[in-house]
Amino acid sequence: MHNDNFMTKQAILIMNAAIVNEGNILEENLLIKNGRIEKVGKEISAPDGAEVIDASGKWLLPGLIDDQVHFREPGLTHKGGIRSESMAAIAGGVTSFMDMPNVNPPTLNRELLSQKYEIAKNKAYANYAFYMGASNHNIDEIKSLKTGEACGLKVFMGASTGNLLVDDDNALEQIFAESPLLIVTHCEDTPTIEENLEAASLKHNGSIPVNEHPNIRSVEACYKSSSKAVSLAKKHGSKLHVLHLTTAKEMELFEAGDHDKRITAEVCVHHLYFNDSAYDQLGSMVVCNPAIKTKADQQALINALNEDRIDIIATDHAPHTFDEKQKPYPSCPSGLPLVQHSLLALLELGRKKDISIETIVKKTSHAVADRYGIKDRGYIREGYWADLVLVDPDGRHEVTPESIMYECGWSPFQSHCFDSSIEMTFINGVKAYENGNILTEPMGMKIEFQS
């Protein structure tokens, strides 16, 4: 309904921006016309009626493509929805998202998948795609998937989420042998976790402190499951992307270097930004699965990112209501909302921890487009859709309750002041967000994939 709007919009000329793209930072101008990047270069004159934006001193980046979000629709909309969470996403510079299947009912067949696309059509502020979920019993649905019907196949390997847990070895063998799409996995071993939980309960007389979370959802629980996923992928020649890695030990499973890989790895913003010292300060607000672990693990993830062992950075944005998160551990649900502040957190981390802005752009945009085969997005290139974010590297942004756009209304970064800010976000060539304000109706488009 809103997706044709960009055709009638005026041209936009962004001048004097430091364009961060494909490993370079170049001060150039960029012309947007009919929703796409018309021209990038030093000398571009503004067409009649064009809006001209002077971006001197600002960075212009390709919009982030977040390959792992939980926008909670359908069925869990008291926590969030496609409209509210995609609004927060564009305020954070996220211009495309891929949403997970653990909604209600879980997205376990093509009919439910197409229903999600219908819902998003008039609610998504950012561009969208959806995963199909795997179960022990839906192999025929999986085999019938075609390119573009889903962005990938989500397999919960021992991370119990209703009937989305795949714990049957025969089912796993079939999935890895026959999935026509990229397999993405959540890797934690449930029996190990249950043993650890029982031991922690005995140790603390049933009243387990929240800082036991990374010991319960332990390094061993993660490694046992992720190493199984990698060995299955090698056995069957599958295309595998392992989500939200958290441990130094797991890094040995992935190849270093930037080249075409059948098996790729991902890290999430919160596992880069926080370590286990955060439990004392933030308690259940930072409880997530897999758990935030030690400072040594955190540093190993940062190193792996710079070595190209880790290919992609995402958020695993997973909102719960404030009241839900206040329940005592382990009754409090796992997950935190992140899309509105993920880029700001990465930029801050970059200053402190030696992750370059070029690496951030590569891991949040270029590499995602490459891995998933996304058409005409993820790079600042002539002819590509103009999904862009303009960042003021010296503009401060304080996270206040009023500024938070998530339905759940809270953030682990509340009261924190970031040392950069997101000035504008462009979706399909339209300025959709500027300095705290959403400027358009939802006009995200369905992401297209190369066949």
N, C-alpha and C positions, 0 to 999 in steps of 0.2 A: 504493500500500500504506500509506504513512504520511500521505497527503494528507487523510485524514478526521479526523486526530487533533485538529485545532483545534476541531472541533465539540464535543468533550467537555472542552475546557480551561476553566479558570475565567476569569471576567471579570478584567480588569486596569484599575486606575485609576492613571493617571500624573498626579501633582499638581505644580503650581507650576513647570512647565517653561517655558522661553522657547521657544515654538513658532515656528520659522522656516518660513514658508510663503507663497507667492504675494506676495513682496515686503514682507512684514510680519514683525515680531518681536513677539509678544504673549505675556504671561505668562498661561497658561490651564491648565486641566485637560483630560485626554483619557481617555475611557472606551472600552476595547476589549471587544467582546462577539462571540462566535461568529465570530472571525477578522477582524472588520471594525471600523472606527471607528464606534462607536455615537453618541458625542456629544463635541463640543468646546465648552468654555465656562468661565466663571468658577465657577459654582456647580454642581458635580456631586457627588452623594453616591454612596458605594460600595455596589453591590448586595451582598447577603448572600454571603459566601464569596469576595469579590473580593480579589485581591492588590492592595495599595496601595503605590505607589512614590513616594517624595518626591523630586522631581527639581529641587529648589531649586538655583539657580546653574548648571543644566545647559541645554544646547540640545537640543530635540527636532526632528529633521529628517525629511522623507520619506526612505526608504531610497534609496540611489543605484541607478539603472538603467544598467548599463554596456553600451553598445551594441556593444562591440568587444572580445571576449576570444577567446583560443585555449586551450581547456581540454584539447586534445591527445587526445581520445577520439572514435572508436576509433583504434588503430594506432600511437599515439606515446606510450603511457602510461608509458614510462620517464621522460618529462619532466614529466608531470602527468596528472591525470584529473579527471573531473567531480566526484568525491567530494572529493578533496584541495583542488582549486582553489576549489570553491564553499564549502568550509569556511573557507578563507582569505578568501574574498569577504565572508562574513557577519561575520567578525572585523574586517573593514574597513568595515562599514556598507553594503556592496553587497548589496541584497536581490533584485535581478533581473539576469540577464545574458543577452546574445545572443552565441552562439558561432559562430565562423567555420568555413568548409567545408574548409580545407586540413588535413584529417586523412588517415588512410590506411584505406580508399580515400577519395578526395575526395568530398564530398557533391555529386554532379553530377546526381542524379536523385531523384525523390520517394520511391522505395523506401528509398534510403540515408538520406534525411531522416527518414522515419518510424522507421527503426532507431535514429537518434540520440535521438529522443523517448522510445523504449522504454528505452534505456540510462539516460536521465536520471531516469526515473520513480522509481527507488529509490536514486539516488545523489546527487541535487542537493539541497543545503542551501538554496539560493536558488531563486527562480523562474526559469524558463528558456525560451528560444526559440532557434531555429537558422536560419542562413542557408542558402539554396541557392547553390552556386557556379555561375558561368558559365564556359563554355569556348567554343572556336571552333565546337563541334559539337553543343551541346545545346539549341538554340533551341526545339525542340518540347517538351522537358521544361519549359523556362522558361514558354512560352505556356500550359501547362496548370496552372500554379500557381494556387491559390486563397487568398484571405485566410485567415490563420491557419495555413496549412501551413508557411510560413517567415516570418520577420520581415522579410526583404528578400532581394534578389539581390546577391551579392558579385561584383564584376568587378575582377580584377587587370589594370589597364590598363598593361601593360609592367612589372609587378613579378613577375618570373618565379618561380612556385611550382608546379613540376611541370607537369601538364597543365591547370592553372587559369589560365594566362596567356592572355588574349584579345588577340591582336595582329593579327587579321585584320579589316580595315576593314569588309568586308561583314557579318561577324558582329557587330561593334560597332553598325553602323547598325541591324541587325535587333533587337538587344537593346534599344537605346534607343527604337526605334519600338514594340516589342511587349511589353516586360516589364509584366505586370499588377501587379507589386509595386514598392516603392521600390527604386531602384538605388543601391547603395553602392559607392564606388570607392576602390581603392588606386592612386594616381597617381604613377608614376615612369616615365620613358622609358628602356627597356632599351638601345637603341642608343647613346644619350648616355652612359649609365653604363659601357657596355663600352669606349667610346672613352676615357673618363676613367680607367678602370682600367688600360688599356694605357699611357697616358701616365704615370700614377703609377708603374707598374712599371718603365718605362724610367728615369724620374727617380731612383728609389731602388734601382736594380739588382736588382729583384725582391723586395726586402725592404721592403714598404710599411709605414710606421708607421700606427698606428690613428687618429691625428688627421687623416689624409688622407680618412677616411670621408665627412665632409660635403662635401669637394671632389669626390669620386668620385660620390656620390649627390647631385648638386649642385642648386643653386637652379634652374638651367636644365632639368635632368632632371625636376624636380617641376613646374615651371611649364608646360613643353611638354605634359605629360600632363594636368594638371588643367585647363588652358585648353581642351584638346581635349574633355574630358568635359563641361565647361560648355557649349561650343558645340554638341555633340551633343544635350545635354538641351534647349537652347533651340530647336534645329532641330526636334526631335520632340515638344516639350512634355512631356518626361519628368519624373518626380519623381526628383530626384538628391540624394544626400547624399555629399559628398566627405569621406573619412576623413582623420584624422591629418595636417593641414596643418602645414607647418614653416617657411614662408618669408614674409617681409614682402611680397615681390612678388606672391604668390598672393592676398593680401588684397584686391587690386583687383578680383578676379573675383567677389566676393560683395557683396551689398547690405547696407548698414548698416540698423539699425532692427529693431524687434520687430514683425513682422507675418507673415501667412501667406506663405510663400515656396515655390515649387516646387523651388528649388535651395538647399540648406542646407550648412553647413560644420561641421567638427568639429576640435577640437584635443585632443591627449592630455596627460595629466598630466606626463609626463617632458619633453615639449617646452616646457611652461610652467616647469617647475622647474629644469631643467638648461640650460646652453648649452655651447658647444664647449670651455670651460675644463675640463669634466668628463672629457674624454678623458685629460688628464694624470694625473688622480687615480684614475679608475676604469677606464681602458683599455677592453678589450673588453666589460666588464660593462655599458657604456652604448651598445654598438653595436646599432643598431636601424634598421629601414627604414620610412619615410624617416628620414634621419639627424638627430640633434640638431645644430642649426646655431648661428649666432653670437648674441652677446648682443643685437645689434640686431634679429635675427629674433625672438628670445625676447620682447623688449619689444613688438614689433609684434603678436605673437600676443595678448599681454595686453591691449594697446589694442583690438584687434579684438574681443576677448571683451566688453569694456566698451561697445563701440559696437554690439554685437549683429550684427556681421558674422559672427562665429563663434557658432553656435547651441548646440552641445553639447560637453561635456567627457567623454572616455572614457579608457580605459587602454591598449588594445591589449595587454593582459596576454599575454605570450608566453614561457613558461618554457622554458629549456634546462638540461641538467645543468651543474653547475659545471665538470666536466671538458671538456664540449663548448665552454664559453665560454673556456676557457684556451688553445684552439688559436690559433696566430698569425694575425694579420689577413692576408688576408681570408678565411681558412678558418673562422674562428670564426662560429657562426651568429648571426643578428640577432634581437634581441628580449629583453625583460626582464620579470620577474614584478612585478606592481604592485597587484593588487586589494586586498591586505591593508593597504596604506599610502597608497592614492590620496587618500582623504578627509583623512587627517592631513597629507599633503604639500600639498594645496590650502589647508587651513586655515593652515598655516605660511606658505605663499606669500601668502595673503590678507593676513596681518599686515604682510608686508614690501612687497608690490607693489600694494596698493590694489585687491584684488578682494574685494568685500563678501561676507559670508556669504549674503546674499540672492541674489547673482549665482551663487555656487557651487551653491546649492540649485536655482536655476532651470536652470542648464546641465547638472547631473548628474541631474536628476529630472524637473521639470516639462516641459522642452523635449523630452526624450527620449520621454516619454509622448505628448506632442502630435505630434511628428514621425512616430512609428511607429503612432499610433492605438491605443495600449495602453488596454485597458479597466480602469477602476477602480483604477489604480495611478499613482504619481508625484506625488500631492498628498496633503496632510493635509485630507481632506474627509469629512464624515459619509457613511457608506455605502460608502466605499472600503475595500479591503483594508488591514489595519493592518500595512504594511511601514514600519518606523520605525527610526531610529537615535538613541540618546541619547548625546550627546557632552559630556564634561567639558572646557570650554575651558581650564581651568587644570590639568588632570591630565597629567602627563608620561608619555610612552611611549617607552621605549628599545627599539630593534630589536635583539634578541639572537638568536643561533642557535636557542635553545630556544623563543623565541616565534614563530618563522617557521613557518607552516602549509603553505607550498607543498611539493609533492613534491620539487622541486629543492633545497630547503633553503637557498637563499641569496637575498639581496635587495640591490639597489644602495644601499639605505638602512642596511645593516648597521652597527651601532655608533652610528647617529645617534639623537639623543634629540629626539623631537617634543614641542612644548610644549602639546599637547592629547591627549586619549585617548578611545577609544571604549569607553563603559561597557556599553551593552547594544544588541543588535539584535533586532528583532521581525520575524518572518516570518509573514505570514498570521495575525497576532494572537497568535502564540506567542513567548515570550521564548526565542530560540534561542541567544543568545550573551550572556555576561556576564563582564567583566573577565578575559579570557584563556581562558575556558572555553566549550566548545560544550556546550549543555544538552539537545539533542534528537537524535533520529535525523534523517536527511534527510527534509525535508517540503516542499521546494519544489514549486510547481505550474507547469504549463504556462501561459505568459502567453497571455491572450486578447486578440484584436485586434478593433477595430470594423470591421464590414464596410461 
